[in-house]
Amino acid sequence: MQGTVFDIQNYALYDGPGIRTCVFFKGCPLDCEWCHNPESKKPLPEMAFLQELCVGCGECAKACPESAIKIRGGRPKRDEAACAVCGECAAACPTGAMQIIGKKMSAGEIADRVSQDAPFYNNSGGGVTISGGEATLQKSFLLETLDAVKSRNIHIALETSGFFNSNLIPDMIGLVDVFLFDIKHIDPLRHKYHTKVSNENILNNFSAILAAAGPEKIIPRIPLIPGFNTDGYSISDIAQHIIESEYAGPVHLMPYNHLSKSKWEKIGAGDNYRDFGRLEDSVLDDIIRTFESNSFTVIVNA
């Protein structure tokens, strides 16, 4: 079995305990307006163009077997409908301006790749983090990958939006050491407006994993998006929901990354980019105090 992976990053420090290797699966059922990995949304490989690297040589157009690229004004223009996402343009590009995002890998290939970093895991209490996108979208491939990595005695964290079929939970619990579980908002209408999915399934899955595996195997993570969930009422609702779920453990806060515009532009979606602005230090301090006042240990992931 093969799945689609769009990146593997070494020396990740904010995606679970210790030093980790982060494997990013492609494809996500959510459409968050603030997404800092927009290249993860589509489930299949796609082409990207970094205009700042382009020298206008035209090699990409010459290499394209579908004639999907034309040079206009000294820059390549791609006909998305004609593009077969074969990657020939990327192979021909001398500067790396043309890139293919996403490649097919087997679970064994991933396990072999992440095993190379085992000395870092052993010395730091780290391991492998499966991220995305939303890895559960490739559910069969995910389970096979978890099994292959676990067979190497490597600690596994799973970063998840929580939006998946609950029948996956029993299989995942036996293979995942810790779930890094996003909780974005408690209001279902506000959640759906900004992510295109409701939060009912997400909140139910958080409670189900907590009940089945215990608080040591799940950590709630709150992406802090100005104008969406950083006001006092939204944060208090999230804190109250976590309390009512009977969770007692650390809470991770993830301030909004407002520097992802170039990622949107390289996949041709620059016009869809929305900057939610900087999270003021005073607002972050208030959010930290809210969780600490409810006896949570707070970790801010930069």
Steps between C-alpha positions, in 0.01 A plus 500: 500500500614852422382836625574863416752688714593861433789550742723335759670737741785417733572649839143606578475641853135607532319187383518276804766418762870509423660526157270365232469426132172635364333322209234708324217313327324682217128569500268664752118499538507844664544828318624729777529860386829543689666176382878526525550188286270573203705261288363221721134551410474308172540122542699446179838639386486849350736740328638813661681802361739727692507815290792652688725215382395513135754632247264470203714245315200310359640153573181407683287571192734299280487202738121489547361200306146643515597847375330632813760773559536811286745786550315828536684824576814306581326281758341155473121472511349159570173370360379310806242307299767368262766433765551130577711572812777283357782712643696525176504880527643478852769260385598736218495822706862604576409722798233301682228748412278213383424244768275200542334481841418150618641162414392143537672303776444163658471450876827306492680785327381742765605266781844456341538875458402600856707218653812683382435757772471244781809628688333842538180338631689283747702790640209743535193288568372588156357308209286537191202731456246431227341825388330656199265610366294248690669161500180309578372595155733225373378266773622163368839641408521674836438177694757315291754777557433510874550124517824515298647777714385342827674174399828696519425586866465871420276733700211628286300821529204572275404861429133509411213740442280237663274485196486128420270200532496382861536138391871577446559566869546140626761423233688826551512480879711184486756664271510869598686602814355850517228682306565871445137596462386838365204674660426816304163620626202377701231689308399262214377775267812713540718193459325401177505851358880522526600136436212372281428212742303475823678424827256241642696202371827661612389560858348152523826343380699694759278364776509147356881488483528648848259241641663207324868588538525738793642853529859387456431411136332820382591869512254772396657764277338837439596688182463866597351693209437874553141589424389137521566350841730727702226701671425428865167326437639257241801410714286453811267270305792288384645479849160408645446227241838345577419510873160338444673226297689422824837558339785585734832561331691753292336725244697615196439846356599565138508871406393575143776497239445808285803436274349232274401724207783369282364145541161606368664682210716210389195277447322775309260585785648834604169679447340273761756582768362683802724658761338479844764728649741466787397360836576773750716399796242637743227283344722192517576575866126519575441166326781336697355632825157360412634148462738523795218625722323175418803299615635415154870499422540721194761448229526762225624357171678773306 
